[in-house]
Amino acid sequence: MKKLMLFLLSVCVVSPCFSQSEYAIDQIPAGLKSNANSVIRDMQTTVDMKDIDQVLIAVKKVVTVWNKNGDARAELAIHYDKSTVIQRIKGQVIDAYGKQIYKFSQSDFSDESAVSKGSLYVDYRVKYYSPQLISYPYTVVYEYELRNKQNLILPEWYPNPYADQSIEHSKYVFISKPEDEVRIQERNSPGKAEIQTTEKTKSYTWQMNNIAARKREPFAPDPDDYLPSVRIAAKQFSYYGHKGSYQNWEELGKWVYDDLIKNRQLLPESAINEVKALVNGINDEREKAKKIYEYVQKKTRYISVQIGIGGFQPMPAAEVQQLAYGDCKALVNYTQTLLKTVGIPSLYCVVNAGSTKKDIDPSFAGMEQGNHIILALPLKTDTVWLECTSSENPFGYLGDFTDDRTVFACTPEGGKILRTPKLSTAMNLLNTKATLQIDTLGNINGQLKTIHSGAQYDSNNNLIGQTKTEQLKLLKETYDIDNINFSDLELNQDKSLTPKTTTSLQLSIQKYAAKNNNLFYLELNLFNKTKTIPEMKNRTLKVYINRGYTDEDELIYQLPEGYKIESLPTNKQINSPFGSYTASLRIEGKTIVYHRKMILNDGSYPAAQFKEFSTFINDINAADHSRIVYKL
């Protein structure tokens, strides 16, 4: 559904004809060419909500592509399912002078299942078209119409979602009956709607013209924080035959619980007896919940099931008990039902999941804002959060997929906005220790031990369940050091309240200390170099650091007998509002001990501080490439 909503951002109204010459590239204002790989010439969206179960979407989109980097903007993917009918598609490709090269129709689109890996039942499909390879520049015109049998989720409007694309004209029209109640959220100054009311309709129109492309800015905030957009939600709605009414999170949460969840929490007597026996003799509420969570992890597996209302409604708990699989909704509902059986209350929570933190907007209720379900247990002493799709997560650990963001809890009393716990900079720790021997040819052999915790706890999850051979192959890709090889890997996960993953292994690197004449050059920071970020003039967006972390490294090098130091780097200390960095070394006989610690603070900083931030990071990068020079 999220993909469908993102796609509908680009929908536009159909006009019966147009003058081809108006799309000749010499008609494009000069200011729209700078920084642009493509230009939206005309993008219009008309959404006509004729009834709660009949929403017509008329689409037109005209885009000019300057080079191969803009080709992706000329492609079209229309997602559909049983609630969305594609009524018409046509289009054409025209050259730089506005002359038609060829036409295409719906039969030229590929039609594929939109099933992702790990999905079992999904009725989403996608029609996809990419223009044939032609010379640049070229322009593609799309015209199509959709009919939605639901109005729970209405298309949002983003006039200019891509940094490398400029906009000549973009228009969004929403039409409803005069008596229909809708909520409208205008974000980041898209302009006020022009409203026209007749006896039968009420229309809202937004438009923006001549929006220049912009340079991509590293460490930018969520686009929703700065891109103009419009969101619309209808009070009265229908979704796959389920009808309801809401104006806020409280009312929406009650509908979700009453209509979609409540009657899905029945279990057979045998399952009830099994779970009661499982926790028999355990008095502590937390320990009971942990026992049940681990039972679910061992019994079930995650698999996506999204058919019809199933996109929002979980499978019945009894089916999960029988089949031993389910998607996030089903596994949360099942776990909640098991907990309820032994008297432990919990909350079914909708979250916008992903490594980048994204809040559910407390000020504007809408089902389209979430893409995942997690479970909250409000125990007497604290609230425990559970990721029910993972067979590996420790009890109470969410990870960076859902930490530190607002979520929408669906309860019998109504919806509530809660916040998941934050994995702090100090908690997100990577500790690296290595003892390394360097021979007379500059080859390295030694032992490496790493401890990952906090948001870094599951950094090595891709190794779990793999063969030893595959694990060692994946490690080589992770470290990406020329001529490195690993052996004797041991991986252990501590799943306590402060979980951590420990890896221990042997390693070898051929000719790591590069030799030039009689001199050897040894870069001390072997494993954990910070990447540079480009400097940028005229920064416009805030500097956003999504998640802070702490990295601490201690590398002990044993140099060969008879070495003589030719040069040493100085110790380094850098402090800034963004964090801190220290690097130092000491020499004890033929032993060199290198210590490095970097702290990066999360947060949002003024655009004017970007230069200071880039200097901080790039100075660290320079220090990370410090080396000693010695000879034998």
Secondary structure, DSSP 8 states (H G I E B T S, - for coil): -HHHHHHHTT-----S---GGGGSGGGS-GGGTTT-SEEEEEEEEEEEEEETTEEEEEEEEEEEE-SGGGGGGG-EEEEE-TTEEEEEEEEEEE-TTS-EEEEEEGGGSEEEE---TTEEEE--EEEEE------SSEEEEEEEEEEES--SS---B-S---TTEEEEEEEEEEEE-TT--EEEEEES-----EEEE-SS-EEEEEEEEEE------TT---GGGTS-EEEEEESEEEETTEEEE-SSHHHHHHHIIIIIIGGG----HHHHHHHHHHTTT---HHHHHHHHHHHHHHH-EE-EEE-GGGGTS---HHHHHHH-EE-HHHHHHHHHHHHHHTT---EEEEE--SSS-----TTS--GGG--EEEEEEE-SS-EEEE-TT-SS--TT---TTT-SSEEEEEETTEEEEEE-----TTTSEEEEEEEEEE-TTS-EEEEEEEEEEGGGTTTTGGGTT--HHHHHHHHHHHH--TTEEEEEEEEEEE-SSS-EEEEEEEEEETT-SEEETTEEEEES--S---------SS--S-EEE---EEEEEEEEEE--TT-EEEE----EEEEETTEEEEEEEEEETTEEEEEEEEEE--EEE-GGGHHHHHHHHHHHHHHHT-EEEEE-
